[in-house]
Amino acid sequence: MNMPIPEVSAAPAAARTRFAALWRPALVQAFVKLDPRQLKRAPVMLVVELTAIFTTLLCLLPSAVPTGVAVQIAVWLWFTVLFANFAEALAEGRGKARADSLKAGSQGLSARRRSVAGGFESVPASALRKGDVVRVEAGEMIPGDGEVIEGIGAVNEAAITGESAPVIRESGGDRSAVTGNTRLVSDWLLVQITSNPGESTLDRMIALVEGAKRQKTPNEVALDILLIGLTLIFLVVVVTLQPFAHFAGGSLPLIFLAALLVTLIPTTIGGLLSAIGIAGMDRLVRLNVIARSGRAVEAAGDVHVLLLDKTGTITFGNRRCSAVHAAPGISARELGEGALFASLADDTAEGKSIVEYLRQLHDFATPPATQRVPVAFSAETRLSGVDVGVHRYRKGAVDSVLAFVGMQRLQLPAALAREVECIAQSGGTPLLVCVDRRLLGVIHLKDVVKPGIRERFAELRKLGIRTVMVTGDNPLTAAAIAAEAGVDDVLAEATPEKKLARIRQEQSDGRLVAMCGDGANDAPALAQADVGMAMNDGTQAAREAANMVDLDSDPTKLLDVVQVGKELLVTRGALTTFSIANDVAKYFAILPALFAAIYPQLGVLNLMQLASPQSAIVSAIVFNALIIVVLIPLALRGVRVQAASAAQLLRRNLLIYGLGGLIVPFAGIKLIDMVLNALHLV
């Protein structure tokens, strides 16, 4: 029997294809980045390159070191710089393809700009300025970021978000913002441009995915200062070794001292730091989130409190049917049939959820459409339903249905009255169902919590992040949904003032706060929050106030952004820990072998029994270069953040990367030493 090939088998092949397309240009860029003007952004690697130049010159001069050994040291120093450049170029290349496609899509765009005389003139999109008004017809590209001031239409945002389903944009309300380089697929829009050239969403996205243009975050700047400090310390250490050697009547070759400097300074994290940052931003871009500053990404990794809107984030956007309760003397099938008939013509999300729920319970036979006369919902009757022959099926608000069947509230059967009361007290919406003048039962509509959201909140709690649900519901309804969703706290009957006050209160207690929003009333809170994520389809006020914009307009994305921020910080911390431990280990592994000829007493400390000073230095240099190559995949992929407290993460970090950084150099240098001597290269 022929077995089908699983679809997942294509994923590794696709990954290999993508890597093959990336490594060649990255290799070329690794040589281009040897320009000291580019390397000045990575001070440690600049020192390595200068040392490589120095050792290359020493190879041309007479020396006590065999020429073959000197050349090996110089070559491996150059490889160290190239491997670090390759890691950075590879990280940049992952976003460059998308940047190129975005640039290509924006070239040659034109716009119909409203002139002073009142007509419209054709101009290049690059000539548009903030405040200009343009008219966009169906099938045309929207030439720039803007606000719809007139009209309504469906917009295909696939070029930016990757989603092919068009979205509705209209003037007024919270869905009036449009993004440049997206296509209008229906009707027409009058758009007021809200950004100047170089400041649009598309421009920011291109700048974000092009690693070379990414500014360093405050954390990276602080880490650079630390690495420079360590480099200066080891420079002093290496410089003072020669006087000690002279004092003992010996001498150390300059090429050995130069190589020793490179092996001791934090080259591992220095070579991978830029790649880690670029890869972290690339993961954010893959989520279709634009960060206005690196500080916001770092703050996301240190967030203590998440403010999440209930509707659309914790729950689905519309209330859904969760249960039906029959009136006394009515069977479940009779109620289900009546509720289904009454909802067949209801095109609202609530009506569709009732039909979906009931079809899962029973296999109902529905009357043909020709025999049904739909009754649309109206604000006056607050009823909807269908007439089938002489029968009239209706569903709606409790008082409206009671009026339809000619009953008073007190005449409602006791059992049904209790169900209605329970639904209302739990924060749900009760809808009575009837046929003609007979009550069939009640439908329970409720805000349905999204699947898996409770587990995600539990993971955040383990990471020390507290979740707060923000809703305009009354406290009773809010408490019921909060308990089901598993949030830590709730802010009910939330107003803009309440949101702002809550954020300020949390910040005054020393906590970093994140929140998301899309309306103009969210702007003050978004501006106040340490991480404010606005929806791309929201108002311009919200987008300008926030420091992140989600192009997919998915409020739950805030949880993923926090995860990316955590991964970025943890990856940087893990590799920094490994690098520093690595340098300490190399110091104690090399020096005994290097000084054994001058201070024979140090021979007892040569625990690895390295063959000679030349072998010790070359082995350390080779290890120093190769360890960067080994760690490139980890820097690009990031360290997975497990649900644990900060103390647990620190212990895990020290155990894996701290202890590993101490052990790996001893094993690696000894193995390389054995290979070099077996091949008679030293």
C-alpha positions as CSV (number, residue, x, y, z in Angstrom):
1,M,0.0,0.0,0.0
2,N,1.3,3.4,-0.9
3,M,1.8,5.6,2.1
4,P,1.3,9.4,1.7
5,I,4.3,11.5,2.5
6,P,3.5,13.6,5.6
7,E,3.2,17.3,4.9
8,V,5.6,18.2,7.8
9,S,8.4,16.6,5.9
10,A,8.5,19.7,3.6
11,A,9.3,22.0,6.5
12,P,12.9,21.0,7.0
13,A,13.5,21.1,3.2
14,A,12.0,24.6,3.1
15,A,14.2,25.6,6.1
16,R,17.3,24.3,4.3
17,T,16.3,26.2,1.1
18,R,15.9,29.4,3.0
19,F,19.2,29.0,4.8
20,A,20.9,28.2,1.4
21,A,19.5,31.5,0.1
22,L,20.8,33.4,3.1
23,W,24.3,32.1,3.8
24,R,25.9,33.1,0.5
25,P,25.0,36.8,0.7
26,A,25.8,36.7,4.4
27,L,29.3,35.3,3.6
28,V,29.9,38.2,1.3
29,Q,28.7,40.7,3.9
30,A,31.0,39.1,6.4
31,F,34.0,40.4,4.4
32,V,32.3,43.8,3.7
33,K,31.8,44.3,7.4
34,L,35.6,44.1,7.9
35,D,35.6,47.8,7.3
36,P,36.6,49.3,10.6
37,R,34.0,52.0,10.1
38,Q,31.3,49.3,10.4
39,L,33.0,47.4,13.2
40,K,33.2,50.5,15.4
41,R,29.6,49.5,16.4
42,A,31.1,46.4,18.0
43,P,34.1,47.6,20.0
44,V,35.2,44.1,21.1
45,M,35.3,42.8,17.5
46,L,37.1,46.0,16.4
47,V,39.9,45.2,19.0
48,V,40.0,41.6,17.5
49,E,40.4,43.0,14.0
50,L,43.1,45.4,15.0
51,T,44.9,42.5,16.8
52,A,44.5,40.4,13.6
53,I,46.1,43.2,11.6
54,F,48.9,43.4,14.1
55,T,49.6,39.7,14.1
56,T,49.5,39.6,10.3
57,L,52.3,42.2,10.3
58,L,54.3,40.3,12.9
59,C,54.2,37.2,10.6
60,L,56.3,39.2,8.2
61,L,59.0,40.0,10.8
62,P,61.6,37.7,12.3
63,S,60.3,36.1,15.5
64,A,61.1,33.3,17.9
65,V,57.8,31.8,17.0
66,P,57.8,29.5,14.0
67,T,56.3,31.1,10.9
68,G,53.7,28.3,10.5
69,V,52.4,28.9,14.1
70,A,52.3,32.7,13.6
71,V,50.4,32.3,10.4
72,Q,47.9,30.0,12.0
73,I,47.3,32.5,14.8
74,A,46.8,35.3,12.3
75,V,44.4,33.2,10.2
76,W,42.2,32.2,13.1
77,L,42.1,35.7,14.4
78,W,40.7,36.8,11.0
79,F,38.2,33.9,11.1
80,T,37.0,35.0,14.5
81,V,36.1,38.4,13.1
82,L,34.6,36.9,10.0
83,F,32.4,34.4,12.0
84,A,31.1,37.3,14.1
85,N,30.3,39.3,11.0
86,F,28.7,36.3,9.4
87,A,26.4,35.9,12.4
88,E,25.3,39.5,12.2
89,A,24.9,39.3,8.4
90,L,22.8,36.1,8.7
91,A,20.5,37.8,11.2
92,E,20.1,40.8,8.9
93,G,19.5,38.6,5.9
94,R,16.4,37.0,7.5
95,G,14.6,40.3,7.3
96,K,16.2,41.8,4.1
97,A,14.1,39.7,1.7
98,R,10.9,41.1,3.3
99,A,12.3,44.6,3.3
100,D,13.1,44.3,-0.4
101,S,9.6,43.1,-1.3
102,L,8.1,46.0,0.7
103,K,10.4,48.5,-1.1
104,A,9.5,47.0,-4.5
105,G,5.8,47.3,-3.7
106,S,6.0,50.9,-2.8
107,Q,8.0,52.1,-5.8
108,G,6.2,53.9,-8.6
109,L,3.0,54.5,-6.6
110,S,1.0,57.6,-7.6
111,A,-1.9,59.4,-5.8
112,R,-4.8,61.6,-6.7
113,R,-4.2,64.6,-4.3
114,R,-6.8,67.2,-3.7
115,S,-5.6,70.5,-5.0
116,V,-6.2,74.0,-3.7
117,A,-8.8,74.6,-6.4
118,G,-10.8,71.7,-5.1
119,G,-10.1,69.1,-7.9
120,F,-7.6,66.2,-7.8
121,E,-4.2,66.1,-9.4
122,S,-2.0,63.0,-10.0
123,V,1.3,63.1,-8.1
124,P,3.9,60.6,-7.0
125,A,3.2,59.0,-3.6
126,S,6.6,60.2,-2.4
127,A,5.5,63.8,-2.9
128,L,2.6,63.5,-0.3
129,R,3.0,65.3,2.9
130,K,1.2,65.2,6.2
131,G,-2.3,66.8,5.9
132,D,-2.7,66.1,2.2
133,V,-6.1,64.6,1.1
134,V,-6.2,61.9,-1.5
135,R,-9.0,60.0,-3.2
136,V,-8.6,56.2,-3.6
137,E,-10.8,54.2,-5.9
138,A,-11.5,50.4,-5.9
139,G,-8.5,48.5,-7.2
140,E,-6.0,51.2,-6.4
141,M,-3.2,51.2,-3.8
142,I,-3.5,53.5,-0.8
143,P,-0.4,55.7,-1.2
144,G,0.4,56.4,2.4
145,D,-0.7,56.1,6.0
146,G,-3.8,58.1,6.7
147,E,-7.2,58.5,8.3
148,V,-10.4,57.9,6.3
149,I,-12.4,61.2,6.4
150,E,-15.1,60.2,4.0
151,G,-16.4,56.9,2.5
152,I,-16.4,53.3,3.4
153,G,-14.6,50.4,1.7
154,A,-12.9,47.0,2.0
155,V,-9.1,47.1,2.1
156,N,-6.7,44.2,1.4
157,E,-3.8,44.5,3.8
158,A,-2.0,41.3,2.7
159,A,1.1,43.3,1.6
160,I,1.6,44.4,5.2
161,T,0.0,41.8,7.4
162,G,0.0,38.7,5.2
163,E,-3.8,38.2,5.8
164,S,-5.7,38.0,2.5
165,A,-9.2,38.6,3.9
166,P,-10.1,42.3,3.4
167,V,-11.1,44.5,6.3
168,I,-13.6,47.3,6.4
169,R,-12.4,50.9,6.8
170,E,-14.7,53.9,7.2
171,S,-14.7,57.4,8.4
172,G,-15.3,58.0,12.1
173,G,-15.1,55.5,14.9
174,D,-12.2,53.3,15.8
175,R,-11.7,51.6,12.3
176,S,-10.7,54.7,10.3
177,A,-6.9,54.2,10.0
178,V,-5.5,52.9,6.7
179,T,-1.9,51.8,6.0
180,G,0.1,52.8,2.9
181,N,0.9,50.1,0.2
182,T,-2.4,48.3,0.9
183,R,-5.1,47.9,-1.8
184,L,-8.7,49.2,-1.8
185,V,-10.9,46.4,-3.2
186,S,-14.3,48.0,-3.1
187,D,-16.0,51.4,-3.2
188,W,-13.9,54.6,-2.6
189,L,-12.2,56.4,0.2
190,L,-11.1,60.0,0.9
191,V,-8.0,59.7,3.0
192,Q,-6.1,62.4,4.9
193,I,-2.3,61.5,5.0
194,T,-1.0,61.4,8.5
195,S,2.8,60.9,7.9
196,N,5.6,62.5,5.9
197,P,7.9,60.5,3.6
198,G,10.1,58.2,5.6
199,E,7.8,58.2,8.6
200,S,5.1,55.8,7.5
201,T,4.3,52.4,8.8
202,L,6.0,50.8,5.7
203,D,9.1,52.9,6.2
204,R,9.3,52.0,9.9
205,M,8.9,48.4,9.0
206,I,11.6,48.4,6.4
207,A,14.0,50.2,8.8
208,L,13.1,47.6,11.5
209,V,13.8,44.5,9.4
210,E,17.1,46.0,8.0
211,G,19.4,45.2,10.9
212,A,22.0,47.7,9.9
213,K,19.6,50.6,10.6
214,R,18.5,49.2,13.9
215,Q,19.6,51.5,16.8
216,K,21.1,49.8,19.9
217,T,18.8,49.5,22.9
218,P,19.8,50.9,26.3
219,N,20.5,47.4,27.5
220,E,22.8,46.7,24.6
221,V,24.6,50.1,25.2
222,A,25.1,49.1,28.9
223,L,26.4,45.7,27.9
224,D,28.8,47.3,25.4
225,I,30.1,49.4,28.2
226,L,30.6,46.3,30.3
227,L,32.4,44.5,27.5
228,I,34.7,47.5,26.9
229,G,35.5,47.6,30.6
230,L,36.4,43.9,30.6
231,T,38.5,44.4,27.4
232,L,40.4,47.2,29.1
233,I,41.0,45.0,32.2
234,F,42.3,42.1,30.2
235,L,44.4,44.5,28.1
236,V,46.1,45.7,31.3
237,V,46.5,42.1,32.4
238,V,48.2,41.0,29.2
239,V,50.4,44.1,29.0
240,T,51.7,43.4,32.5
241,L,52.6,39.8,31.7
242,Q,55.7,40.8,29.7
243,P,57.4,42.6,32.7
244,F,56.7,39.5,34.8
245,A,58.4,37.4,32.2
246,H,61.4,39.7,32.0
247,F,61.7,39.7,35.8
248,A,62.0,35.9,35.7
249,G,64.7,36.1,33.0
250,G,62.4,35.1,30.1
251,S,60.3,36.7,27.4
252,L,57.0,36.2,25.7
253,P,56.6,36.7,22.0
254,L,54.4,39.6,21.0
255,I,52.3,37.4,18.8
256,F,51.5,35.2,21.8
257,L,50.5,38.2,23.9
258,A,48.3,39.5,21.1
259,A,46.6,36.1,20.7
260,L,46.2,35.8,24.5
261,L,44.4,39.2,24.6
262,V,41.8,38.0,22.0
263,T,41.2,34.7,23.9
264,L,40.7,36.5,27.2
265,I,38.4,39.4,26.2
266,P,34.7,38.6,25.8
267,T,34.8,37.9,22.1
268,T,31.9,35.3,22.2
269,I,29.2,37.7,23.4
270,G,31.0,40.6,21.6
271,G,30.7,38.7,18.3
272,L,27.1,37.6,18.9
273,L,25.5,40.6,20.6
274,S,24.4,42.4,17.4
275,A,23.1,39.1,15.9
276,I,21.0,38.5,19.1
277,G,19.4,42.0,18.9
278,I,18.7,41.8,15.2
279,A,17.2,38.3,15.5
280,G,15.0,39.4,18.4
281,M,13.7,42.3,16.4
282,D,13.2,39.9,13.5
283,R,11.0,37.7,15.6
284,L,8.9,40.8,16.5
285,V,8.6,41.6,12.8
286,R,7.4,38.1,12.1
287,L,4.6,38.8,14.5
288,N,3.7,41.8,12.4
289,V,4.5,44.2,15.2
290,I,6.4,47.4,14.7
291,A,8.3,48.8,17.7
292,R,9.0,52.5,17.6
293,S,11.9,52.0,20.0
294,G,14.2,49.3,21.2
295,R,13.4,50.4,24.7
296,A,9.9,49.2,24.3
297,V,11.0,45.7,23.3
298,E,13.3,45.5,26.4
299,A,10.5,46.9,28.6
300,A,8.3,44.1,27.2
301,G,10.8,41.6,28.6
302,D,10.7,43.1,32.0
303,V,6.9,43.7,32.3
304,H,5.3,43.0,35.7
305,V,1.7,43.9,34.9
306,L,-0.4,43.3,31.8
307,L,-3.6,45.3,31.2
308,L,-5.8,43.4,28.8
309,D,-9.1,44.4,27.3
310,K,-11.8,41.8,27.8
311,T,-13.6,41.9,24.5
312,G,-11.6,40.5,21.6
313,T,-8.6,39.7,23.9
314,I,-9.8,37.4,26.7
315,T,-13.2,36.7,25.2
316,F,-14.4,36.5,21.6
317,G,-15.7,39.7,20.2
318,N,-19.4,38.6,20.3
319,R,-21.5,36.8,22.8
320,R,-22.1,33.1,21.9
321,C,-24.6,30.5,22.8
322,S,-23.4,28.4,25.7
323,A,-26.6,26.6,26.8
324,V,-30.3,26.3,26.4
325,H,-32.8,25.5,29.2
326,A,-36.3,24.2,28.5
327,A,-39.5,25.5,30.1
328,P,-41.5,23.0,32.3
329,G,-43.2,20.5,30.0
330,I,-41.1,21.2,27.0
331,S,-38.6,18.6,25.7
332,A,-35.0,19.5,24.9
333,R,-35.6,18.6,21.2
334,E,-38.7,20.9,21.0
335,L,-36.8,23.8,22.5
336,G,-33.8,23.2,20.2
337,E,-36.0,23.1,17.1
338,G,-37.8,26.3,18.1
339,A,-34.6,28.1,18.9
340,L,-33.0,26.9,15.7
341,F,-36.0,28.0,13.5
342,A,-36.0,31.4,15.3
343,S,-32.3,31.9,14.5
344,L,-32.1,30.7,10.9
345,A,-32.6,34.2,9.5
346,D,-30.4,35.9,12.1
347,D,-27.2,36.9,10.4
348,T,-25.6,38.4,13.6
349,A,-22.7,36.6,15.3
350,E,-25.0,35.7,18.2
351,G,-27.6,34.2,15.9
352,K,-25.0,32.1,14.0
353,S,-23.6,30.8,17.3
354,I,-27.1,29.6,18.3
355,V,-27.5,27.7,15.1
356,E,-24.0,26.2,15.4
357,Y,-24.6,25.2,19.0
358,L,-27.9,23.5,18.3
359,R,-26.8,21.7,15.2
360,Q,-24.1,20.0,17.3
361,L,-26.8,18.8,19.8
362,H,-29.4,17.4,17.4
363,D,-29.9,16.6,13.7
364,F,-32.8,19.0,13.0
365,A,-34.8,19.0,9.8
366,T,-35.2,22.6,8.8
367,P,-38.1,23.8,6.6
368,P,-37.2,24.9,3.0
369,A,-36.4,28.6,2.5
370,T,-39.5,29.0,0.3
371,Q,-41.7,28.1,3.4
372,R,-39.9,30.5,5.7
373,V,-40.8,34.2,6.2
374,P,-37.9,35.8,8.1
375,V,-38.6,38.5,10.7
376,A,-35.6,40.8,11.2
377,F,-34.6,42.2,14.5
378,S,-35.8,45.7,15.2
379,A,-35.0,48.0,18.1
380,E,-38.7,48.6,18.6
381,T,-39.8,45.0,19.1
382,R,-36.4,43.6,20.2
383,L,-37.4,40.3,18.6
384,S,-36.3,38.3,15.6
385,G,-37.5,35.0,14.2
386,V,-39.3,33.3,11.3
387,D,-42.9,32.4,10.3
388,V,-43.3,28.9,9.0
389,G,-46.8,28.3,7.7
390,V,-49.2,29.3,10.5
391,H,-46.5,29.1,13.2
392,R,-44.5,32.1,14.5
393,Y,-41.1,31.4,16.0
394,R,-39.6,34.2,18.0
395,K,-36.6,34.8,20.3
396,G,-35.5,38.0,22.0
397,A,-35.2,39.9,25.3
398,V,-37.2,38.5,28.2
399,D,-39.7,41.4,28.4
400,S,-40.2,41.5,24.6
401,V,-41.0,37.8,24.3
402,L,-43.3,38.0,27.3
403,A,-45.2,40.8,25.6
404,F,-45.4,38.8,22.4
405,V,-47.0,35.9,24.1
406,G,-49.2,38.1,26.3
407,M,-47.7,37.3,29.7
408,Q,-46.6,39.3,32.7
409,R,-43.2,38.9,34.3
410,L,-44.8,37.4,37.4
411,Q,-46.5,34.8,35.2
412,L,-43.2,33.3,34.1
413,P,-42.9,29.7,35.3
414,A,-40.8,29.5,38.5
415,A,-38.2,27.1,37.0
416,L,-37.7,29.3,33.9
417,A,-37.6,32.5,36.1
418,R,-34.8,31.0,38.1
419,E,-32.8,30.1,35.0
420,V,-33.3,33.7,33.7
421,E,-32.1,35.1,37.0
422,C,-29.0,32.8,37.2
423,I,-28.0,33.8,33.6
424,A,-28.3,37.5,34.4
425,Q,-26.4,37.2,37.6
426,S,-23.6,35.3,35.9
427,G,-23.1,38.2,33.5
428,G,-24.8,36.4,30.6
429,T,-27.7,37.5,28.4
430,P,-31.0,35.5,28.6
431,L,-33.1,35.2,25.4
432,L,-36.5,33.7,25.7
433,V,-37.8,31.4,22.8
434,C,-41.4,31.0,21.9
435,V,-43.7,29.5,19.2
436,D,-46.9,31.3,18.8
437,R,-48.1,32.1,22.4
438,R,-46.2,29.2,24.1
439,L,-42.9,29.7,25.8
440,L,-40.3,27.0,24.9
441,G,-37.3,28.0,27.1
442,V,-34.3,30.3,27.4
443,I,-31.0,30.7,25.5
444,H,-27.9,31.5,27.5
445,L,-25.6,34.0,25.6
446,K,-22.3,34.8,27.2
447,D,-18.9,36.2,26.6
448,V,-17.0,33.0,25.8
449,V,-13.4,32.9,27.0
450,K,-11.0,32.0,24.2
451,P,-9.6,28.5,24.4
452,G,-6.1,28.2,26.0
453,I,-6.2,31.8,27.4
454,R,-6.3,30.5,31.0
455,E,-3.2,28.4,30.4
456,R,-1.4,31.3,28.9
457,F,-2.2,33.4,32.0
458,A,-0.9,30.6,34.2
459,E,2.4,30.7,32.3
460,L,2.7,34.5,32.7
461,R,2.0,34.1,36.4
462,K,4.9,31.7,36.7
463,L,7.1,34.3,35.0
464,G,6.0,36.8,37.7
465,I,3.6,38.7,35.4
466,R,0.3,39.8,36.8
467,T,-2.7,40.1,34.5
468,V,-5.5,42.7,34.9
469,M,-8.7,42.4,32.8
470,V,-10.1,45.8,31.8
471,T,-13.8,46.0,30.9
472,G,-16.7,48.3,30.8
473,D,-19.0,45.6,32.3
474,N,-20.4,45.9,35.8
475,P,-18.4,44.4,38.6
476,L,-20.6,41.3,38.9
477,T,-20.3,40.3,35.2
478,A,-16.6,41.3,35.2
479,A,-15.9,39.1,38.2
480,A,-17.6,36.0,36.6
481,I,-15.5,36.3,33.4
482,A,-12.3,37.0,35.3
483,A,-12.8,33.9,37.4
484,E,-13.3,31.8,34.3
485,A,-10.4,33.3,32.4
486,G,-8.0,33.0,35.3
487,V,-6.8,36.6,35.4
488,D,-5.3,37.9,38.6
489,D,-7.3,41.2,38.9
490,V,-10.1,43.0,37.2
491,L,-10.8,46.7,36.5
492,A,-14.6,46.9,35.9
493,E,-16.6,49.9,34.6
494,A,-13.3,51.1,33.2
495,T,-13.1,54.7,31.9
496,P,-10.1,56.4,30.4
497,E,-9.4,58.1,33.7
498,K,-9.6,54.8,35.6
499,K,-7.2,53.1,33.2
500,L,-4.7,56.0,33.5
501,A,-5.0,56.0,37.3
502,R,-4.4,52.2,37.5
503,I,-1.3,52.4,35.3
504,R,0.2,55.3,37.3
505,Q,-0.5,53.4,40.5
506,E,1.3,50.3,39.3
507,Q,4.2,52.4,38.1
508,S,4.5,54.3,41.4
509,D,4.9,50.9,43.1
510,G,7.9,50.2,40.8
511,R,6.3,48.0,38.3
512,L,6.5,48.1,34.5
513,V,3.1,48.1,32.8
514,A,1.9,47.0,29.4
515,M,-1.5,47.5,27.8
516,C,-3.1,47.4,24.4
517,G,-5.9,49.6,22.9
518,D,-7.4,50.9,19.7
519,G,-9.6,53.8,20.5
520,A,-9.0,57.5,21.1
521,N,-10.1,57.0,24.7
522,D,-7.1,54.5,25.1
523,A,-4.5,57.1,24.0
524,P,-3.7,58.5,27.5
525,A,-3.2,55.0,29.0
526,L,-1.2,53.8,26.0
527,A,1.1,56.9,26.3
528,Q,1.5,56.3,30.0
529,A,2.2,52.6,29.9
530,D,5.8,51.4,29.6
531,V,4.7,49.1,26.7
532,G,1.7,50.5,24.8
533,M,0.6,48.4,21.8
534,A,-2.0,50.0,19.5
535,M,-4.0,48.3,16.9
536,N,-3.2,49.2,13.3
537,D,-6.9,49.5,12.4
538,G,-7.5,51.8,15.4
539,T,-7.6,55.5,15.6
540,Q,-4.6,57.7,14.7
541,A,-4.5,59.0,18.3
542,A,-4.0,55.5,19.7
543,R,-1.3,54.7,17.2
544,E,0.6,57.9,17.9
545,A,0.4,57.4,21.7
546,A,1.7,53.8,21.6
547,N,5.3,52.7,21.2
548,M,4.2,49.6,19.3
549,V,1.7,49.0,16.5
550,D,0.2,45.6,15.7
551,L,-0.4,45.4,12.0
552,D,-2.7,42.4,12.5
553,S,-4.8,44.3,15.0
554,D,-4.9,41.3,17.3
555,P,-5.0,42.3,21.0
556,T,-3.8,38.9,22.1
557,K,-0.5,39.6,20.3
558,L,0.6,41.5,23.4
559,L,1.2,38.2,25.1
560,D,3.5,37.1,22.3
561,V,5.3,40.5,22.4
562,V,6.1,39.9,26.1
563,Q,7.4,36.5,25.2
564,V,9.7,37.9,22.5
565,G,11.0,40.5,25.0
566,K,11.7,37.8,27.5
567,E,13.5,35.7,25.0
568,L,15.6,38.6,23.9
569,L,16.7,39.4,27.4
570,V,17.2,35.8,28.4
571,T,19.2,35.0,25.3
572,R,21.5,38.0,25.8
573,G,21.9,37.1,29.5
574,A,22.6,33.5,28.8
575,L,25.3,34.1,26.2
576,T,26.8,36.8,28.3
577,T,27.0,34.4,31.2
578,F,28.6,31.8,29.0
579,S,31.1,34.2,27.5
580,I,32.3,35.5,30.8
581,A,32.6,32.0,32.3
582,N,34.3,31.0,29.1
583,D,36.9,33.7,29.4
584,V,37.7,32.8,33.0
585,A,38.1,29.2,32.1
586,K,40.5,30.0,29.2
587,Y,42.6,32.2,31.5
588,F,43.3,29.3,33.8
589,A,43.6,26.8,31.0
590,I,46.2,28.7,29.0
591,L,48.4,30.6,31.4
592,P,50.0,27.6,33.2
593,A,51.1,26.1,29.8
594,L,52.2,29.5,28.5
595,F,54.4,30.3,31.5
596,A,55.7,26.8,32.3
597,A,59.0,27.5,30.5
598,I,59.5,30.7,32.5
599,Y,58.1,29.5,35.8
600,P,58.6,25.8,36.0
601,Q,56.6,25.7,39.2
602,L,53.4,26.5,37.2
603,G,53.7,23.3,35.3
604,V,51.8,21.5,38.1
605,L,48.8,23.7,37.2
606,N,48.9,22.6,33.6
607,L,46.1,20.1,34.4
608,M,45.1,19.6,30.8
609,Q,48.7,18.7,29.9
610,L,48.8,21.0,26.9
611,A,51.8,20.0,24.8
612,S,53.6,23.4,24.5
613,P,53.0,27.2,24.8
614,Q,52.5,27.3,21.0
615,S,50.0,24.5,21.1
616,A,48.2,26.2,24.1
617,I,47.9,29.5,22.3
618,V,46.8,28.1,18.9
619,S,44.3,25.7,20.5
620,A,42.7,28.6,22.4
621,I,42.5,30.8,19.3
622,V,40.9,28.0,17.3
623,F,38.4,27.3,20.1
624,N,37.7,31.0,20.4
625,A,36.7,31.2,16.7
626,L,34.8,28.0,16.5
627,I,32.6,28.6,19.6
628,I,31.1,31.6,17.9
629,V,30.1,29.4,15.0
630,V,28.6,26.8,17.4
631,L,26.5,29.5,19.1
632,I,25.2,31.3,16.0
633,P,22.0,29.1,15.8
634,L,21.3,29.7,19.5
635,A,21.7,33.5,19.0
636,L,19.4,33.5,16.0
637,R,16.8,31.2,17.5
638,G,16.9,32.6,21.0
639,V,16.8,30.8,24.3
640,R,13.3,29.4,25.1
641,V,11.8,31.0,28.1
642,Q,10.2,28.5,30.5
643,A,7.5,29.4,32.9
644,A,9.4,30.0,36.1
645,S,10.2,32.7,38.6
646,A,13.2,35.1,38.1
647,A,15.2,33.3,40.7
648,Q,14.6,29.9,39.0
649,L,15.6,31.4,35.6
650,L,18.8,32.8,37.1
651,R,19.7,29.4,38.7
652,R,19.0,27.6,35.4
653,N,21.0,30.2,33.5
654,L,24.0,29.8,35.9
655,L,23.8,26.0,35.8
656,I,23.6,25.6,32.1
657,Y,25.5,28.6,30.6
658,G,27.7,29.5,33.6
659,L,28.8,26.0,34.4
660,G,28.9,25.1,30.7
661,G,31.1,28.1,30.0
662,L,33.6,26.9,32.6
663,I,33.7,23.3,31.4
664,V,33.4,23.5,27.6
665,P,36.7,25.5,27.1
666,F,38.8,22.9,29.0
667,A,37.4,20.1,27.0
668,G,37.4,22.0,23.7
669,I,41.0,23.3,24.0
670,K,42.3,19.9,25.0
671,L,40.7,18.3,22.1
672,I,42.0,20.9,19.6
673,D,45.5,20.5,21.2
674,M,45.4,16.8,20.6
675,V,44.4,17.3,17.0
676,L,47.0,20.0,16.3
677,N,49.8,17.8,17.7
678,A,48.6,14.7,15.9
679,L,48.7,16.6,12.6
680,H,52.1,18.2,13.6
681,L,50.7,21.7,13.0
682,V,52.5,23.1,16.1
